[in-house]
Amino acid sequence: MKVKAAHQQQHAYPAGVSDARLDGLQRVDYFENSRRATYVQQEYAIQNPLECAGYGPYFWGLTTSDGPGWITRRLDGIDRSFVDYIARGAPYGADDGTVAPWAVLASLPFAPEIALPTVRHFQDVYPAITGEYCFRCSFNRSFPNATDADAGWTSTYHFGINLGPVVLMCENHRSGLSWRLMRGCGYVVAGLRRAGFTNGWL
């Protein structure tokens, strides 16, 4: 099975909402699009075409995130290029082995059956990525650590732009509260309709 594309993105819209501008194309609502993207992420990590350390069914999450830095290292006879804060994706975007646990957490409402085991795996196997507030922004097991080669690289940062979706999507997974509030806001509903969004709760 060949993975076509993967770039982790979470939409704020609950199930059923689609974009009227996509007439003539196969229309998939935003919830279903995010569910499929989550599964593509996992499948890409399982296939692991670049042989990144750690990738597998419980180690995935490519999105815009911090990285080890703009550097090339020769590892096991292969020149590997690493990047800093950049949009990561596959197979057409950057993939240097950096995953972002927050992207997995933000996928909880869409595919909890694969997101929850991945979150547990991160927490149990890689305790260094758990920071004071949440998981750290990102980590990379392919990038050699000066003191412990197997530990890899871990970002020292927490970014609010990452933690916002985590809070919202954890609550949506738990109770759907954020989505219920959104559906009940007349301004949001009117704005989406005027922008061409249709179906579902609109």
Secondary structure, 3 states (H helix, E strand, C coil): CCCCCECCCCCCCCCCCEEHHHCCCCCCCHHHHHHHHHHHHHHHHHHCCCCCCCCECCECCCCCECCCCCEEEEECCEEEEECCCECECECCCECCCEECHHHHHCCCCCCHHHHHHHHHHHHHHCHHHECCCCECCCEECCCCCCCCCCCCEECCCCCHHHHHHHHHHHHHHHCCHHHHHHHCCHHHHHHHHHCCEECCCC
